[in-house]
Amino acid sequence: MSRLYPLRLITATTLSALGTAETGAIDCRDSDPEYLLLKIVSASGNADVNVEVAISNDGTTFNSYTSQDPLVASTNTQYGSLNPEEYHSLVVPGAPWIKLRLTELGSLADTIADATLWMRE
């Protein structure tokens, strides 16, 4: 029987204007990433981030974030007609090791990010 469990990657982390938040290496050899629950908010405007993934076969040498399509190029564009500052579920590709990076796009100094990766073992 398999079970889902959360990996809290980014919790109430403030992204500076055009700043980034990057996870460490996430070991996916014994558990598979199912989805990423992401929430970003800002008091001073519409929060907007780019979500990228890097993959690795050995946990040490990762490809460039720009070698993969972003999970979301712009949360404000992707979810703008919905509520962009609510939780959204993103599909995460499988690889033995992954890293995720969020980049603030809106030049807002008070963007707060929460990201939880749900894994299945």
N, C-alpha and C positions, 0 to 999 in steps of 0.2 A: 504494500500500500504506500503510495507516495503522499507527501505532505508539502504544503506551501509554507514558507517562512520568510519574514522580512529582513532585509539588510538595510538599515538606515544609513544612507550614504551622506546626505547633506541635510542638516537639521537647523532650521532658523538661521541660515547663513546669509549675511548681508553681502551683496555683490556691489562693488563700487561702480561708478559710471564706466562702462566698457570693460569691467573687470571680469575675472573668471573664477570658477570653483571647479577643482578637479579631484576626482576620487583617486585613491590608490589602486593598485592592481587587485582585481576581483577574480578569485579562483572559481572557475566554472567547471572544473574537471569532475567533481562529484555531484554537483547540482546544476540544473539548467535555469538560466534567467527566463522568467515568464513575461514579466512586464515591469515597467518603471512607472510608479505613481509620482507625478510631478505637480507641485503647486508653487507659483511665484506670485508675489504681490508687491505693490508699491503704493505709498500714500501720496506721492507727488505726480503720478501719471499712470499710463498703462504699462505695466511691467512687460518686458519682451526679452526673451532669451533664445539663444541657439543651443541645441543639445547635440553633442557629437560623441562618437564612440571610436575608440582605438582597440585593435585586437592583437593578440599575441599567441604564439604556439608554446612559448616557454615561460611566460610570466616576467621576462626581463626585457626582451626586444619587442617593442610595440610599433605598429605602423603609425604613420602620421594620421592625425585626426582628419585631415583633408583627403586621405586615401579612401575613406568610406563616405557614403552619403550620410548627411546628418539625420539623426532621428527626427528632429524638427529644425528646419532652417530659421523659423521665427514663430514663437508661440503666439504672438499678437496677430500675425497673418493667418496661421493655421487655425486658431481658435477665436479670432476676432468677432465673428458673427455669433459665437456662443459667449460664455463668460470666460475670458482668457485668464482670470485670476482664481478659478476653481481648480480642483484636482483634475488632472488628465492622465489617461493611461497610454503609455507609449510601448510599442513592441521593441524588444531589445534583441539584436542578433546573437546567435550562439557562437561561441568560440571557447577554446580552453581557458583563456584569460581575457578580460576586458577592462577598460578604463573608460570613464565618462567625464565629459567636460561641459560645463554650462558657461556661456559667455553672454553678458548683459549687452543688449543692442540699443537700448533706448536712451542712453546717456543719463540715466537716473541714478542718483547716489544712494537710494534707499530700497533697492530691490531685495526682497527677502525670498530665499529659495528653500524648499523642502523637497527631497527626492528619496524615495524608498524603492529599492529593487526587490521584487518578490521572486524568490527562487523555489524551484521544485526539486526535492530529493527523492 
